[in-house]
Amino acid sequence: MVKRLFFVLLAVMAVVCVNAQDEKPRHEIGVSYGLGVSLIGDGIGNAVGAGIFDVLLSGYEWTNRKEFGTLGVEYFYHLPDAPRTAVGGIFTYARYGEDVEKGGVKKGERTRTYVTLMPSVKYYYVDGKNFGLYSKAAIGIMMLRANSEEGSNSNTDSDYRFMCQASLLGLEAGSQNIRCFLELGVGEQGIVLAGLKYKF
């Protein structure tokens, strides 16, 4: 009797394990690094606009640009009633700095920091056990903090802007739980970004 009960218990556990393996993970956490559009858009806008203005009227130039890039952390939940759709959020951090020069002499520095939080949705065209093909869209709020220093003078400004991310093509590959991914698109997370995600 005990042996039969033991074998029945083993059989039930085996069935539960098989079902658990067949069931796809619903949660995913990812970390990415990319070239952020805010760095390009804001940087070029300032260099072309205020940069030319500063050079023509005051002789100041912005040189020696230093970029951190865009670091992103994201979470998604795969909907049980719509398995190809996942909803979640994205947090990004980006920074760049540059020197302020006049007549070839460094007068100070300027840095800008971007922190963004965006609700997001993702749709999978292919959602296999080891490979996925998807698109992703997000929109949210970005906080910009700018700090300028020239000699003993310093100035800090903050601003809030709407920001978005549209990854037109996303590819992921690996095991069912750990995958590398690459995305091409436009937005605060990056034009080209790559990273690692964990599904559970």
BELHUQUI-V815744 format. One record per residue. N is the residue number from 1. RES is the residue in three letters. SS is DSSP state (helix for helix, strand for strand, loop for the rest). OMEGA is omega in whole degrees, -180 to 180 (* if undefined). NEAR is the number of other ideal C-beta (glycine too) atoms within 10 Angstrom. Layout:
# BELHUQUI-V815744
[[N RES SS OMEGA NEAR] [N RES SS OMEGA NEAR]]
This chain:
# BELHUQUI-V815744
[[1 MET loop -180 5] [2 VAL helix 179 6] [3 LYS helix 180 7] [4 ARG helix 179 8] [5 LEU helix 179 9] [6 PHE helix 180 10] [7 PHE helix 176 10] [8 VAL helix 178 10] [9 LEU helix 177 10] [10 LEU helix 180 10] [11 ALA helix 179 10] [12 VAL helix 179 10] [13 MET helix 179 10] [14 ALA helix 179 10] [15 VAL helix 179 10] [16 VAL helix 180 10] [17 CYS helix 179 10] [18 VAL helix 179 10] [19 ASN helix 180 9] [20 ALA helix 179 8] [21 GLN helix -180 10] [22 ASP helix -178 8] [23 GLU loop -178 8] [24 LYS loop 177 12] [25 PRO loop -179 11] [26 ARG loop -177 14] [27 HIS strand 174 13] [28 GLU strand 176 21] [29 ILE strand -178 14] [30 GLY strand 175 19] [31 VAL strand -177 12] [32 SER strand 174 22] [33 TYR strand -178 17] [34 GLY strand 175 26] [35 LEU loop -173 15] [36 GLY loop 179 31] [37 VAL helix -180 20] [38 SER helix 178 22] [39 LEU helix -178 21] [40 ILE helix -176 13] [41 GLY helix -179 11] [42 ASP helix -179 18] [43 GLY helix 180 18] [44 ILE helix 180 11] [45 GLY helix 179 11] [46 ASN helix -178 17] [47 ALA helix -178 16] [48 VAL helix -177 10] [49 GLY loop -178 10] [50 ALA helix -180 12] [51 GLY helix 178 18] [52 ILE helix 179 11] [53 PHE helix -180 12] [54 ASP helix -179 17] [55 VAL helix -176 13] [56 LEU helix -173 9] [57 LEU helix -175 8] [58 SER loop 179 9] [59 GLY loop 180 11] [60 TYR strand 176 18] [61 GLU strand 175 18] [62 TRP strand -174 19] [63 THR strand 174 12] [64 ASN strand -177 11] [65 ARG strand 179 12] [66 LYS strand -177 11] [67 GLU strand 172 15] [68 PHE strand -174 16] [69 GLY strand -178 16] [70 THR strand 175 26] [71 LEU strand -178 19] [72 GLY strand 173 25] [73 VAL strand -176 14] [74 GLU strand 175 23] [75 TYR strand 177 16] [76 PHE strand 174 23] [77 TYR strand -180 13] [78 HIS strand -175 20] [79 LEU loop -179 13] [80 PRO loop -179 7] [81 ASP loop 177 5] [82 ALA loop -171 10] [83 PRO loop 178 12] [84 ARG loop -177 14] [85 THR strand 177 15] [86 ALA strand 179 22] [87 VAL strand -179 14] [88 GLY strand -178 20] [89 GLY strand -178 15] [90 ILE strand 174 23] [91 PHE strand 179 15] [92 THR strand 176 28] [93 TYR strand 179 15] [94 ALA strand -178 27] [95 ARG strand 169 18] [96 TYR strand 179 20] [97 GLY strand 178 16] [98 GLU strand 178 20] [99 ASP strand 175 15] [100 VAL strand -177 18] [101 GLU strand 174 16] [102 LYS strand -179 15] [103 GLY loop 179 8] [104 GLY loop 180 7] [105 VAL strand 180 6] [106 LYS strand -180 12] [107 LYS strand -177 15] [108 GLY strand -179 16] [109 GLU strand 175 17] [110 ARG strand 177 17] [111 THR strand 175 16] [112 ARG strand 180 20] [113 THR strand -179 16] [114 TYR strand 174 23] [115 VAL strand -173 14] [116 THR strand 175 27] [117 LEU strand -174 14] [118 MET strand 166 24] [119 PRO strand -171 12] [120 SER strand 175 21] [121 VAL strand -178 15] [122 LYS strand 178 21] [123 TYR strand -179 14] [124 TYR strand 171 18] [125 TYR strand 176 11] [126 VAL strand -180 11] [127 ASP strand -178 16] [128 GLY loop -178 12] [129 LYS loop -178 10] [130 ASN loop -175 10] [131 PHE strand 177 12] [132 GLY strand 176 21] [133 LEU strand -171 14] [134 TYR strand 169 21] [135 SER strand -176 16] [136 LYS strand 177 24] [137 ALA strand -180 17] [138 ALA strand 175 24] [139 ILE strand -178 15] [140 GLY strand -175 18] [141 ILE strand 175 12] [142 MET strand 173 19] [143 MET strand 179 14] [144 LEU strand 176 18] [145 ARG strand -178 14] [146 ALA strand 180 16] [147 ASN strand 179 15] [148 SER strand 179 15] [149 GLU strand 176 15] [150 GLU strand -175 15] [151 GLY loop 178 7] [152 SER loop -180 5] [153 ASN strand 176 8] [154 SER strand -179 11] [155 ASN strand 179 11] [156 THR strand 178 10] [157 ASP strand 176 10] [158 SER strand -180 10] [159 ASP strand 177 9] [160 TYR strand -180 9] [161 ARG strand 170 13] [162 PHE strand 179 10] [163 MET strand -177 23] [164 CYS strand 172 18] [165 GLN strand 176 28] [166 ALA strand 176 14] [167 SER strand -175 26] [168 LEU strand -179 11] [169 LEU strand 177 13] [170 GLY strand 179 20] [171 LEU strand 175 16] [172 GLU strand -179 24] [173 ALA strand 180 13] [174 GLY strand 177 16] [175 SER loop 179 9] [176 GLN loop -175 13] [177 ASN loop -178 11] [178 ILE strand -177 11] [179 ARG strand 167 20] [180 CYS strand 178 12] [181 PHE strand 179 20] [182 LEU strand -180 16] [183 GLU strand 174 26] [184 LEU strand -179 14] [185 GLY strand 180 21] [186 VAL strand 178 13] [187 GLY strand -173 26] [188 GLU loop 180 26] [189 GLN loop 175 34] [190 GLY loop 172 28] [191 ILE loop 173 16] [192 VAL strand 179 12] [193 LEU strand 180 25] [194 ALA strand -179 13] [195 GLY strand -178 21] [196 LEU strand 180 15] [197 LYS strand 178 20] [198 TYR strand 179 14] [199 LYS strand -179 20] [200 PHE loop * 10]]
